[in-house]
Amino acid sequence: MKPEDGILKVLREAFSRIEGREKLSKLIPQVGLNMVYSRSRVEDISDVAGLSGRVIISMGAPRVCGEVIYGGSGHIGSVIVELSKLESKMRAAVVVKGRNYIARTLEEMGLRVHTLPAEATEGCPVAKYLREGGGIFDAYFHPGAFGVEPTITVVAGDPGDLVEIIEGLADHVEG
């Protein structure tokens, strides 16, 4: 039997901390929540683990749908790929509901939040921003566009840090 991959294990544990926690439901976007975590050296999306599905709200609580696999989320995984090119220590990211009050609350929690332009882009707007020379922040707020839901991408060193951030966020925002 081969040993379990540490990246996958840590990410599975983070998802298990989210599942069933009703207070976190208010942070889950309509498109669902996903979280990713990369190996220490990132070449491409195959070095970034994510959920093959999404965390959705079912019966009032978050439910994990899918498997944690490498390449599981090309969209948010692309953020980590771009951050790695900037020599960032940020190896994990999560996407939550994008609202002005959520962005303000993150700032009140001491995180640096950057607001992106409200435009539709091909692929992930945060990855595009980073690819075009954007700076490293703790969170990126995309206010949405026609047919694109507003979201906030929070980045951190590991999934445990992200879960702590969204738990604290949930404690401070109205549902």
C-alpha angles and dihedrals in degrees: 000000000000119000118260116261109252095217092054092045094052092047092048089051091052091052090049089056089055100044114099095004100132094194090063092059091084089065099051114103122222089255089056133248125280133179130196137195127190139209114255090258115048123194099158144334091296087072092058120080121209143150114288087216131019143266105253135178114257124169089353097304138085115269124191111228117187139017131290105245139149110272089019094139118028092177101057092024088065088063091060092045090055093044090052089058088058090054091246121166088218107114100158134059138177131190118221135173112297114230132142092238090053091051090049091049091052089052090049087053088058100259122136108236123193120198116217125208116277097247137123113246137180106261124348115350092210092053089048091051091051093044090054093056102274121159133257115262135162093245139013120210116204106188091204132241137223104321093358120106118227111251141173120218112205118196130197142154095270142358093259090062090049093052090051090051095050092044089054090044092052090052091056105041129074117243 
